[in-house]
Amino acid sequence: MDLLFPSGQNFLSKAIENLISSNILLILIIFLVWLVVWLLIREIKTWYWKVNDVVSLLERIEGELYYLATKAGKEDESGATTEGFIAKKINSDEGKINPELNDRK
């Protein structure tokens, strides 16, 4: 190791001194502070606008659409088709989904 770095500590201390004397360290610190502030502001914005909640809701909707699409055209155990399943799931009186038939959350 002494062949590569004859005075290891001396080399390291000189490198640190050069880094401090140049403005590279200052630029690096400013960049890191800016990055932390940007990440905090981004997290506050996504919390305020409920972006994370919207994304999870859209993923749930996508899952349910995929579930309905895979059942489309297939018959269940009782022989009913998907159209019958959807018609049973929607309560025609109120226009809301029937909670007894809602098997997915």
C-alpha positions as CSV (number, residue, x, y, z in Angstrom):
1,M,0.0,0.0,0.0
2,D,2.9,2.3,0.7
3,L,4.0,1.9,-3.0
4,L,0.7,3.3,-4.2
5,F,0.2,6.0,-1.5
6,P,3.6,6.7,0.2
7,S,2.0,8.8,2.9
8,G,-1.7,7.7,3.0
9,Q,-2.9,10.1,5.6
10,N,-0.9,13.0,4.1
11,F,-2.4,12.3,0.7
12,L,-5.9,12.1,2.1
13,S,-5.5,15.3,4.1
14,K,-4.1,17.2,1.1
15,A,-7.0,15.9,-1.0
16,I,-9.5,17.1,1.6
17,E,-7.8,20.5,1.8
18,N,-7.9,20.9,-1.9
19,L,-11.5,20.0,-2.0
20,I,-12.3,22.6,0.7
21,S,-10.2,25.3,-0.9
22,S,-11.9,24.8,-4.2
23,N,-15.6,25.5,-4.4
24,I,-16.5,21.9,-5.2
25,L,-17.4,21.1,-1.6
26,L,-19.6,24.2,-1.4
27,I,-21.4,23.3,-4.6
28,L,-21.9,19.8,-3.4
29,I,-23.3,20.9,0.0
30,I,-25.7,23.4,-1.8
31,F,-26.8,20.7,-4.2
32,L,-27.5,18.2,-1.3
33,V,-29.5,20.9,0.7
34,W,-31.5,21.8,-2.5
35,L,-32.2,18.1,-3.1
36,V,-33.5,17.5,0.5
37,V,-35.7,20.7,0.3
38,W,-37.0,19.6,-3.1
39,L,-37.9,16.2,-1.8
40,L,-39.7,17.6,1.3
41,I,-41.7,20.1,-0.9
42,R,-42.6,17.3,-3.3
43,E,-43.8,15.1,-0.4
44,I,-45.9,18.0,1.0
45,K,-47.4,18.7,-2.4
46,T,-48.4,15.1,-2.9
47,W,-49.9,14.9,0.6
48,Y,-51.9,18.1,0.1
49,W,-53.3,17.2,-3.3
50,K,-53.9,13.6,-2.2
51,V,-51.9,12.2,-5.1
52,N,-51.0,9.0,-3.3
53,D,-54.7,8.4,-2.5
54,V,-55.7,9.0,-6.1
55,V,-53.0,6.6,-7.3
56,S,-54.1,3.9,-5.0
57,L,-57.8,4.4,-6.0
58,L,-56.9,4.2,-9.7
59,E,-54.9,1.0,-9.1
60,R,-58.0,-0.4,-7.3
61,I,-60.2,0.6,-10.2
62,E,-57.8,-1.0,-12.6
63,G,-57.8,-4.2,-10.6
64,E,-61.6,-4.4,-10.6
65,L,-61.8,-3.6,-14.3
66,Y,-59.3,-6.4,-15.0
67,Y,-61.3,-8.7,-12.8
68,L,-64.5,-7.9,-14.8
69,A,-62.7,-8.2,-18.1
70,T,-61.4,-11.7,-17.2
71,K,-64.9,-12.7,-16.3
72,A,-66.4,-11.3,-19.5
73,G,-67.9,-14.0,-21.6
74,K,-67.2,-16.7,-19.1
75,E,-69.9,-18.5,-17.2
76,D,-69.7,-18.9,-13.4
77,E,-70.6,-22.0,-11.4
78,S,-74.4,-21.4,-11.7
79,G,-74.2,-20.9,-15.5
80,A,-74.8,-17.1,-15.4
81,T,-72.8,-15.0,-17.8
82,T,-70.9,-11.8,-17.0
83,E,-73.7,-9.6,-18.1
84,G,-76.0,-11.2,-15.6
85,F,-73.3,-10.9,-12.9
86,I,-73.0,-7.1,-13.6
87,A,-76.7,-6.7,-13.7
88,K,-77.0,-8.4,-10.3
89,K,-74.2,-6.4,-8.9
90,I,-75.8,-3.0,-9.7
91,N,-78.9,-2.2,-7.7
92,S,-81.3,-0.7,-10.3
93,D,-83.3,1.1,-7.7
94,E,-80.6,3.3,-6.3
95,G,-77.9,3.1,-9.0
96,K,-75.3,2.0,-6.4
97,I,-73.3,-1.1,-6.2
98,N,-75.0,-3.8,-4.1
99,P,-72.8,-4.2,-1.0
100,E,-73.8,-7.9,-0.5
101,L,-72.4,-8.8,-3.9
102,N,-69.2,-6.7,-3.6
103,D,-66.7,-9.4,-2.9
104,R,-63.6,-7.3,-3.6
105,K,-62.2,-4.4,-1.6
